[in-house]
């Protein structure tokens, strides 16, 4: 598993990652994305998931919060960022550190 990275998202959003050598898994809906993440979770250290799918899988993905691997990260899709990924990172940072050190929204 060391250093293996994957991305789960719609076909267009994952194309550039494929070109960079990242294992890419196409999922057009949250049901398919859930199946894929279940299958690959023990084989990859980092799994990127596009925002639209990440948001739909919120409760399912919480199980990965307590484990050291895989690290599951939310990234924008081909449609651009919605701000949801920023909120996920901010919430995780506040849980871990007790303070927002990046966004400074008071």
C-alpha positions as CSV (number, residue, x, y, z in Angstrom):
1,X,0.0,0.0,0.0
2,X,2.9,2.4,0.6
3,X,2.5,5.5,-1.5
4,X,-0.3,4.1,-3.7
5,X,-2.8,6.8,-4.8
6,X,-6.2,6.5,-6.4
7,X,-9.0,8.8,-7.6
8,X,-12.7,8.1,-7.8
9,X,-14.9,10.3,-9.8
10,X,-16.7,10.8,-13.1
11,X,-14.8,9.9,-16.2
12,X,-13.9,13.5,-17.3
13,X,-12.7,14.5,-13.9
14,X,-10.3,11.7,-13.5
15,X,-8.7,11.8,-16.9
16,X,-5.8,14.1,-16.0
17,X,-5.0,11.9,-13.0
18,X,-4.9,8.9,-15.2
19,X,-2.4,10.7,-17.4
20,X,-0.2,11.4,-14.3
21,X,-0.1,7.7,-13.4
22,X,-2.7,7.7,-10.6
23,X,-5.0,4.7,-10.4
24,X,-8.3,6.1,-11.7
25,X,-11.7,4.6,-11.0
26,X,-14.8,6.0,-12.9
27,X,-18.0,6.3,-10.9
28,X,-21.0,8.1,-12.3
29,X,-23.0,7.9,-9.1
30,X,-22.6,7.4,-5.3
31,X,-23.6,3.8,-5.3
32,X,-20.8,2.9,-7.7
33,X,-18.3,5.1,-5.8
34,X,-19.2,3.4,-2.5
35,X,-18.5,0.0,-4.1
36,X,-15.2,1.1,-5.5
37,X,-14.0,2.7,-2.3
38,X,-14.9,-0.5,-0.4
39,X,-12.8,-2.5,-2.8
40,X,-9.7,-0.3,-2.9
41,X,-9.6,1.0,0.7
42,X,-7.1,-1.6,1.9
43,X,-4.8,-1.2,-1.2
44,X,-4.3,2.6,-1.4
45,X,-2.8,5.0,1.0
46,X,-4.5,8.1,-0.4
47,X,-7.9,8.1,-2.2
48,X,-9.1,11.3,-3.8
49,X,-12.9,11.6,-4.4
50,X,-14.6,14.3,-6.4
51,X,-16.7,16.7,-4.4
52,X,-20.0,15.7,-5.8
53,X,-19.5,12.1,-4.8
54,X,-17.7,12.9,-1.6
55,X,-20.7,14.9,-0.4
56,X,-23.1,12.1,-1.2
57,X,-20.9,9.5,0.6
58,X,-20.4,11.7,3.8
59,X,-21.6,9.2,6.4
60,X,-19.9,6.2,4.7
61,X,-16.6,8.1,4.5
62,X,-16.6,8.9,8.2
63,X,-15.4,5.4,9.0
64,X,-12.0,6.4,7.5
65,X,-11.6,9.4,9.8
66,X,-10.2,7.3,12.7
67,X,-7.9,5.1,10.7
68,X,-4.4,6.2,9.6
69,X,-5.0,4.8,6.0
70,X,-6.4,5.4,3.6
71,X,-6.5,9.2,3.7
72,X,-9.6,10.1,1.9
73,X,-9.6,13.6,0.4
74,X,-12.2,15.7,-1.4
75,X,-11.2,17.4,-4.6
76,X,-13.1,19.5,-7.2
77,X,-14.6,17.8,-10.2
78,X,-14.5,18.9,-13.8
79,X,-17.4,21.4,-12.9
80,X,-15.1,23.2,-10.4
81,X,-15.1,23.7,-6.7
82,X,-18.3,24.1,-4.7
83,X,-16.7,25.0,-1.5
84,X,-17.7,21.7,0.1
85,X,-14.1,20.4,0.1
86,X,-12.9,23.5,1.9
87,X,-15.5,22.9,4.6
88,X,-14.4,19.3,5.0
89,X,-10.8,20.3,5.4
90,X,-11.7,23.1,7.8
91,X,-13.9,20.8,10.0
92,X,-11.1,18.1,10.1
93,X,-8.5,20.8,11.1
94,X,-10.7,22.1,13.9
95,X,-11.3,18.5,15.2
96,X,-7.6,17.8,15.1
97,X,-6.1,21.1,16.3
98,X,-9.0,22.8,18.0
99,X,-8.5,25.9,15.8
100,X,-8.9,27.1,12.2
101,X,-5.3,27.9,11.1
102,X,-5.9,28.1,7.4
103,X,-9.2,29.8,6.7
104,X,-9.4,32.3,9.6
105,X,-13.1,32.9,9.3
106,X,-14.1,34.4,12.6
